[in-house]
Amino acid sequence: MYLKNGPIGLIFHTIFILFILAPIVMVCAVAFTGDGFISLPSNGLSLRWFKAILNNPRFVDAFIFSLGLGFLSASFAIVMAIPAALALARFRFPGREALMAFFLSPLMIPHIVLGLAFLKFFTTIGVAGTYFGLVVAHIIVVIPYALRLVLASATGLDPSIERAALSLGASPWITFRRIVLPLIMPGVVSGWVIAFITSFDELTMSIFIASPSTTTLPVRIFLHIEDTIDPLVTAVSAALIYMTVIAIFILDRAVGLEKLFVGKGRA
């Protein structure tokens, strides 16, 4: 049974959607200004600041670096989240809730506190400012998102399917690869995507542990607006928005978002 929204509900939802979309639309609009400063309306449309991105190797290098960092962090987080989620979903043991709270604890700690803690710890063991330290810190930050989504898929898994495969002679590895993994694949994919986005977008913690050779794109943007505020930042943000929309469109056309994130194919 579906309930229809009344006039007040429709007005509220309209305002809510406009509140969410307004900053995105404003950023995309300002990115096409031909002026040397952020202004809306502008004196004309121009691709000046998009060309400036390509002429600024610091932003290009930071973008490529963030892509690699996000890919590694999300991949390692998923590899660790899958066995942890299966164990938490299948077994009841003393300390289970405490273990789950431990895995999810990065969500409860402010990132500025995590950044200070990682800075102190990494400096002590001699990996401060290194790529290894940055990857480890990002894995710790994103693993709760990966774990929660994989756990949601693993919780509804019917154990009798695995027992049937094992009774028919399948090895534990074959059972996992051919039966368990496809069944939890929506949680794995969505967990990886959320972990990648979280890593790519992470700023507060990264400021403390990044170095000139390990500067992510959010840190580069932050350092840029410390010195000057110009439409270059809006052009970078708009370019990321456009690339995200294009990637989602291609993924939907090629595979189908419902199949990846919900586990259902096209009708």
C-alpha positions in Angstrom: 0.0 0.0 0.0 1.4 3.4 -1.1 0.6 6.6 0.7 0.4 9.8 -1.3 2.1 12.9 -0.1 0.0 15.8 0.7 0.8 19.4 -0.4 3.0 20.0 2.7 4.9 16.8 2.0 5.5 17.7 -1.7 6.7 21.2 -0.7 9.0 19.8 1.9 10.5 17.2 -0.6 10.9 19.9 -3.3 12.7 22.2 -0.9 14.9 19.3 0.3 15.9 18.3 -3.3 16.6 21.9 -4.2 18.7 22.3 -1.1 20.8 19.2 -2.1 21.1 20.2 -5.8 21.7 23.9 -5.4 25.4 23.8 -4.4 26.1 21.3 -7.2 24.4 23.4 -9.8 26.1 26.6 -8.6 29.6 24.9 -8.7 29.0 23.6 -12.3 27.7 27.0 -13.4 30.6 29.0 -11.9 33.1 26.6 -13.5 32.2 28.0 -16.9 32.9 31.6 -16.1 35.5 33.5 -18.1 36.3 35.9 -15.3 39.3 35.6 -13.1 37.2 35.4 -10.0 34.2 33.5 -8.7 31.1 35.3 -9.9 27.6 34.4 -10.9 26.2 35.5 -13.2 29.4 35.9 -15.2 30.2 38.0 -18.2 30.3 35.0 -20.5 30.8 31.3 -20.8 34.3 29.9 -21.2 36.4 26.7 -20.9 39.3 28.8 -19.5 39.4 27.1 -16.1 39.0 23.6 -17.4 42.0 24.2 -19.7 43.8 25.6 -16.6 43.4 22.2 -14.9 45.3 20.5 -17.7 48.0 23.1 -17.5 48.4 22.6 -13.7 50.3 19.4 -13.2 49.8 19.5 -9.4 46.1 19.0 -9.8 46.5 16.3 -12.4 49.1 14.4 -10.4 47.0 14.7 -7.2 43.9 13.4 -9.1 45.8 10.3 -10.4 47.3 9.8 -6.9 43.9 9.9 -5.3 42.5 7.4 -7.8 45.3 4.9 -7.0 45.0 5.5 -3.3 41.2 5.0 -3.3 41.5 1.9 -5.4 44.1 0.3 -3.1 42.3 1.3 0.1 38.9 0.1 -1.1 40.3 -3.2 -2.4 42.2 -4.0 0.8 39.2 -3.0 2.9 36.9 -5.3 0.9 39.4 -8.2 1.2 39.4 -7.8 5.0 35.7 -7.1 5.2 34.5 -10.3 3.5 35.9 -12.9 5.9 35.0 -10.6 8.9 31.5 -10.1 7.7 31.0 -13.9 7.1 32.3 -14.7 10.5 30.1 -12.1 12.2 27.0 -13.2 10.3 27.5 -16.9 10.8 28.7 -17.3 14.3 27.6 -16.2 17.8 30.6 -16.1 20.2 31.6 -14.2 23.3 32.9 -10.7 22.4 31.1 -10.7 19.0 29.5 -7.3 19.7 32.7 -5.9 21.1 34.5 -7.0 17.9 31.9 -5.5 15.7 32.2 -2.2 17.7 35.9 -2.3 17.2 35.6 -2.7 13.4 33.1 0.2 13.3 35.0 2.4 15.8 36.5 4.7 13.1 33.0 6.0 12.4 32.7 7.2 16.0 36.1 9.0 16.2 36.4 12.5 14.6 38.8 12.4 11.7 40.8 15.3 13.2 41.5 13.0 16.2 42.4 10.1 13.9 44.7 12.4 12.0 46.6 13.5 15.1 46.8 9.9 16.3 48.1 8.6 13.0 50.6 11.4 12.8 52.0 10.5 16.2 52.0 6.8 15.6 53.5 7.0 12.1 56.2 9.4 13.2 57.1 7.0 16.0 57.5 4.0 13.7 59.1 6.0 10.9 56.4 5.9 8.2 55.0 9.4 8.5 54.5 11.0 5.1 54.9 7.8 3.2 52.5 6.2 0.8 52.4 3.1 2.9 51.2 5.1 5.9 48.6 6.9 3.9 47.2 3.6 2.5 47.0 2.1 6.0 45.2 5.1 7.4 42.7 5.2 4.6 42.0 1.4 4.9 41.2 1.9 8.6 38.9 4.8 7.8 36.9 3.1 5.0 36.7 -0.5 6.4 33.6 0.2 8.5 31.7 1.2 5.3 32.8 -1.9 3.5 32.1 -4.2 6.5 28.6 -2.9 7.0 27.5 -3.4 3.4 29.1 -6.8 3.1 27.6 -7.8 6.4 24.1 -6.8 5.3 24.4 -9.2 2.3 26.0 -12.0 4.3 23.3 -11.8 7.1 20.6 -13.0 4.7 22.7 -15.8 3.3 21.1 -19.3 3.6 23.7 -21.6 5.0 21.9 -24.7 3.7 23.0 -23.7 0.2 26.7 -24.0 1.2 26.0 -27.3 3.0 24.4 -28.7 -0.1 27.4 -27.7 -2.2 29.8 -29.2 0.3 27.8 -32.4 0.5 28.0 -32.8 -3.3 31.8 -32.7 -3.2 32.6 -29.1 -3.7 35.7 -27.8 -1.8 35.4 -24.9 0.6 37.1 -22.6 -1.9 34.9 -23.7 -4.8 31.8 -23.2 -2.6 32.9 -19.7 -1.6 33.9 -18.7 -5.2 30.9 -20.2 -7.0 28.1 -19.8 -4.4 28.9 -17.5 -1.5 30.7 -14.7 -3.4 28.0 -14.3 -6.1 25.3 -14.2 -3.4 27.0 -11.4 -1.5 28.3 -9.6 -4.6 25.9 -6.7 -4.3 27.2 -5.9 -0.9 30.8 -6.4 -2.0 30.4 -4.0 -5.0 28.5 -1.4 -3.1 30.9 -1.6 -0.2 33.9 -1.2 -2.5 32.3 1.8 -4.2 31.4 3.5 -0.9 34.9 2.8 0.4 36.5 4.2 -2.7 34.4 7.4 -2.6 35.2 7.8 1.1 38.9 7.4 0.5 38.9 9.7 -2.5 37.0 12.4 -0.7 38.9 12.2 2.6 40.5 15.5 3.6 40.6 16.1 7.4 42.8 13.1 8.3 44.9 13.2 5.2 46.1 16.8 6.0 47.9 15.5 9.0 49.7 12.5 7.4 50.2 13.6 3.8 53.5 15.0 2.5 54.4 16.9 -0.7 55.0 13.6 -2.4 51.7 12.0 -1.1 49.2 14.9 -1.7 45.7 13.8 -2.5 43.3 15.8 -4.6 41.2 17.1 -1.6 44.4 18.2 0.1 45.6 19.9 -3.1 42.3 21.8 -3.4 42.5 22.8 0.3 46.1 24.1 -0.1 45.1 26.0 -3.3 42.2 27.9 -1.7 44.5 28.8 1.2 46.5 30.9 -1.2 43.8 32.1 -3.6 40.2 31.6 -4.4 39.5 31.4 -8.1 37.2 29.4 -10.5 39.9 26.8 -10.9 38.6 25.0 -7.8 35.1 25.1 -9.1 36.3 23.7 -12.4 38.0 20.8 -10.7 34.9 20.1 -8.7 32.7 20.3 -11.7 35.0 18.0 -13.7 34.7 15.4 -10.9 30.9 15.7 -10.9 30.8 15.2 -14.7 33.1 12.2 -14.6 31.0 10.6 -11.9 27.8 11.1 -13.8 29.4 9.7 -17.0 30.9 6.7 -15.1 27.5 5.9 -13.5 25.7 6.2 -16.9 28.3 3.8 -18.6 28.0 1.4 -15.7 24.3 1.4 -15.9 24.2 0.9 -19.6 26.9 -1.9 -19.6 25.9 -3.9 -16.5 23.0 -2.3 -14.8 23.1 -0.6 -11.4 20.3 -2.8 -10.0 22.3 -5.9 -10.8 25.4 -4.5 -9.1 23.9 -2.9 -6.0 20.7 -4.8 -5.4 21.4 -8.1 -7.1 18.6 -7.9 -9.6 18.9 -7.9 -13.4 17.1 -5.8 -15.9 13.4 -6.5 -16.3 
